[in-house]
Amino acid sequence: MKLDCQNIPERLDTRDIAADRRVETWREVMWDLCCPMTCETNSERDFHAKVVAQDLGTLGLRHMWADPYRGRQTRHTLARSKRGLYVLTAATAGAFSMSQYGREVTLDRSTVALHSTMDELELSHTESSSAFILTIPAERLKQRLAIPEEFCALPLLRDGPATSVFFACLNSVVDQYDRLDDAMRDSFADRLIDLLATAIDAELGAKISASSVRAHHLRHVKTHMMANLHRTDLSARTVATALGLSARYLHELFRDEPATIGTFLRQQRLAKVRDALAEPRFSALTIAEIAYQHGFHSHSHFTTCFKEEFGISPKHWRLRNRTAPKA
């Protein structure tokens, strides 16, 4: 696979950047072109990296060369960037490792892999290396693969029959890029996404284990809900929208849980209110005010739910805990 990118314009060469700004500039360019990553190197002043980049319709074509570095997509970078992309990475020189969803894959000239820019990830380049990167809008790939995360950080053999067809077509498009008009580029982008989804499904479909991805998503959903219990508009719909999941898939995640997503939300809110009612520091607040702070918008509904859940009214719960003897 040659993926000759000589006709793609250069976006950055760190040799043109002040030594004390090279790593930071590389990180900024990575955020802009690909992934919301941190960047750690052994020597910031001597770090050399360069990238050429061009867009093919909705797809991003990038070829990157870099000295050893470690990149991470963290909760902080993800919250700041909110990038909705899947990224196919193919090493063109050297080798490096990628880990996501509890899986780790080594990328070299025989293996490529997909990753998501919407969840935590680690990328480790222990040697100078280069890679061709294809960025794909999340919503476009999800139209072809129901849950692309199932395939992330899994090794996809470059010479597999379906993968070879995809890369042969990609090579032809890159070679002829300057001769294509915008309409042709848009059309080829759609065809390439179709071919990539076909290759991934054909060569990885029998190997995936959805359980680890489902468990990761379920933890992610619950963490998001717990952090937003105060929002009165928190619901399956708003959670799905915020996390880029379908409402149907969100309900599916809770299929084997003890409670539905709606019941889980109500239980967590009630538990938080119960704890707050027993806290002396909240004694100046009324029961209704505490309930409202935790997402309830009807005092009567809250009172009914509280009594059903704990077998006692919130008023009597508060009184009992106020008068309980101190240990």
N, C-alpha and C positions, 0 to 999 in steps of 0.2 A: 504494500500500500504506500504509494508515494505522497499523495496529498501535497502536491507542489503548490506552495502559496506565494510564489514570487510575484504574482500579479495582484496580490492583496496589499493595500497600503500599510505602512508602518504606523503604529499608534504610540509606541514608546520604546526607547532604548535608554536604560538607566545610565549609560556612560555620558549622556547628554544632561544629566541631572546632578546638582550639587551633591557631594558625597554624603552629607548628613541628611539628605532628603530622599535617597534612593529607595530605601525599603518602604517608607511611608507613601511615596509616589506609586510604587509598584502595587501596594495594597489598595490605593485609591482606584487605580486602573482596573485591578481585578474586580473590585466592587462594581465598577461601571460596566465592564464587559462580560462578567461571568458570575462570580461567587462572592457573597458577603463574608470575607475571611479576615482573620488576623494574619499576621505574617511575622515569623520569627526566624532570624538567621544568626550564623556564628559571627559574621563580620558585616555590620551595616554599611560601613564605608566602602568595603570592597565588593559588595553584592552587585552582581551583574545579571540583568534580565532584559528581555525585549519581547515585544508582541506585535504581530500584524493582525488586523481585524477588518472584517467587512460583513455586511448583512446580506442574506439571500432571502428576500421576502421576510417572513417571520423568524427565520433561523439566523443564528449568529455563527459566522465562521471565524475562528481564532486559532492562530499558531503561536505558541509561547515557548521561549527558551529561558532557562533560569539556573542559577547556581543553587546549591542545596538550601532548602528552607522548609519550614513546617507551617502549614496553614490550618486554621480551625474555624469552622462555622459554630459560633457559640450562641447561647440564648440572647446575649446582648447584641451581637451583630445581626442576628435574625430579626430581632425586634426593631432594630433601626432601619434595616434595608427592605424587608418585606418583598424579596425577590421571588417571583413565581415562575421558576424555570426548572427544567430537568436538563442535565448536562451529560453528554456522551464524551468521554475522554479516551484518546488513543495515543499511547506513547510513540514518538517517532525517533527518539534516541534515549538511551539510558532506561532506568526503571524507577518506579516509586510506588508507594502503597496508599490505599484509601480505605477508610473505615466509616461505616454508617449503619444504623439499625442493628448494631451488635455483630456485623459482618465485616470482614477485612479482605481486601483483594489486592494483589500485586499486579500493576500494569506494566507491561513491557511490549515489545514489538509483536507478540503473539496474542495478547489479551487486551480487551477494551472493557469499559464498564460505564454504567449509568449512575448518576447520583442526583439528589434533590438539593436545591438551594433553600428549601423551606424547613429543614431539620438539621440538627447538629451533625457535624462531620469533622473528621481529621484527615489531613493530607500530608504525607511525609516524603520529601525528596531528600534522600541521604547522599545523592550524587547529582552532579549537573545533568540535566535532562531536558528534553523538549517534548511537547505534546500538541496534537491537534485536538481542538475542542469545538464541539457543536452544541450550541445552546438552543433549547426548544421551549416555547411557551407552555406552561403547565396545562392550560386548558386544551391546547391542541393535542398533546400526547394523551391526555385523559380521554379524548374522544376515540382513541384507538386502543388504549390499554386501560381497563377499568381502574386498576390500582397500580400505577407505575412503581410505587415504593416497594412492592414485592420483588422487583427486579434490580433495585439499586444495590451497589457494592457486591454484585455477583459477576464472576468472570464470564465474559462473552468472547469466545474464540474468534479471532479475526478471520481465520480461513474456513470457518464453518460455511456450509453451502449457502444459507440464506444471508448470513453476514457478508460473505464475499460479494453477493449481488448488490447489497446495499452500498458497500464501499466502492465497488466498480462504478456505480451510478454517481456517487458523491464525487469521486475523482473526475469523472467526465464533466460534471457541472462546474467544479473548481477550475478545471482547465479552460473551459469555455466561458467563464464568468463575464469577461469584458464584451463578449459578443451577444450576451443576452439582454433583452430589454426588461423593464420592471415587471411587466405582465408575465413574461416567461419565467422570471425568477420566482415570482409568487407561486406560479403553477408548479415549478420544480420543487419548491419548498414543501408543498403539500404532498407531492409524490414521494419525496424522501422521507417524510414523517411516516407515511404509509409503509414504506419499505423497512424502515427501522423498527416499527412496531411489529411487523411480520417477522423480522429476523429475531427480535427479542422473544416473542411468544413461541416461535418455532424451536429455538435453541435453548431457552431457559424455562419454558413453561412447565416442563416435567420435573424441574429441579427445585422450584421455589417451595418455601414453607411459609405460608401466609401467617402462621401463628405469631411469629416474632414481630411482624409488621403490625398486626392487629393489636398486640399487646402494647407496642410503642404508641400507636395512635390512641388507644384507650387511656394510657397514662397522660398523654398530651392533652386530651380532651378534659380529663378530670382536673389536671393542673390548671388549665385555662378557666374552668368553671369555678374552682375554689378561689382563684384570684379575682373573680368578678361577681361574687355572690351579692355584692351591694347593688348591682345593676338591676333595676326593675324590669328591663327588657330582655334579660338573659333567658334564652330559650334554646331548644334544639336548632331552630332556624338561625338565630344569631350566632350560635356557637359554630355551626357548620359554615356559615359565611365567613366568620373571622378566621377559621382554620383552613379554609379552602377545601372542605369536604362536602360531599353531598349529604342532604338530610337523611336520605335512605341509608347510606353507609353508616352514618352516625348512629341511627337506631340499631343497625345491624351489629355494631360494636358492643352494644349493651344486651344483645340477645341472650348470652349465657351468664350475665351478671345477676346478682340477687334482686336488683331493682332496675326498672326502666330508667331512661335518662331523666324523665320528668320527676320520678320518685326520688332518684338520687339527688337531684337539685333541691327538692323540698326537704329531704332529710338533712342535707348538709347545712342548709339555711337554719333549720330548726335547732340543730346541734350548736351552731354558732350563737344563736339567740339565747339558748339555754345557758351556755357558758357565760355569756355577757350578763345575764340576769343575776348570776351568782357572784359577779365581780363587784367589790365595793367601789371601784373607780367609776362605775357606770350608775351609781346610786342616784345621781342627780337627774338622770334621764328617765322619762316615762317608759313603760313597757312598749307603747305604740312607737315611740321614737326609736327605740332599739330595734324593733321589728322592721321599721322602715329602712334603717341603716343596713339591714341585711337582705334587702330586696323584696320584702313583702309590701304590697300597696293597699291591703285591706286589713284593718285591725280585727274585724270579726272573723274573716277567713283565717288569719294567722292563729287566733285563739282556738278555733275549732281544730286546726291541724296540730297545734301544740298538744292539746288534750288527747287527741287520737294517738299521737306518737308516744307521749310519755305518761299518759294516764293521770295527769294532773294539770290544772289550769296554770298558765304562766304567772298569774298573781300569787297563787298559793306556793308555787315553786320558789318564787322570789322571797316570799315571807319565810318559808322554811329554811332557806339558805341564809337569810339575814339573822335568824335566831338560833341557828345551829351552834352548839358549843364549840369553842376553839380548842384544837388539840394542844 
